[in-house]
Amino acid sequence: MHHVNQHWTVEPVAVDEPVVVALLREYIDEVASRYFGRPATAAEIDETIAEDPNDGLHPPEGVFLVARGAEPFGCVGIRPMEPGIAELKRMYVRPQARGLGVGTGLLAAVERHARDLGFRSIRLDTRNDLVEARNLYAKNGFDEIPAFNNGPYAEHWFEKKLL
């Protein structure tokens, strides 16, 4: 695996681009395997992707961002949830790129895009076992809020108001 150096960018990318599809499979594989307590099968990954399509994670209503150096190693998207409120989806940083500020960089970039798209706040839901993700959101100004959906894996809900 390549090491991530200091020179990386965050750019909007089409959510159906092959590099994105590969990155999202890796993300789903990791979170599904963690949930099952064993490696997820290809069929389970397909099923998870089909259950939660990438609707709205593209202009003009939303955006999907990829962090990349020599290769892509992180992503995040937002889409409209209700007027003025964006939902954050598909936050992922590959294991070899963790601890380098990539997650924080992605969140900062997606906030800028959310403001430009006219959103007043960003919400997300996450699972109990995704401790690192919850710490990342808390560190970046997201507050835990009451449940706003009843997704099968939603156990924590966060919101950040964009001033």
Summary of the structure (lengths in Angstrom):
residues: 163
radius of gyration: 15.0
end to end distance: 39.1
largest distance: 42.5
contacts: 476
relative contact order: 0.15
helix: 34%
strand: 27%
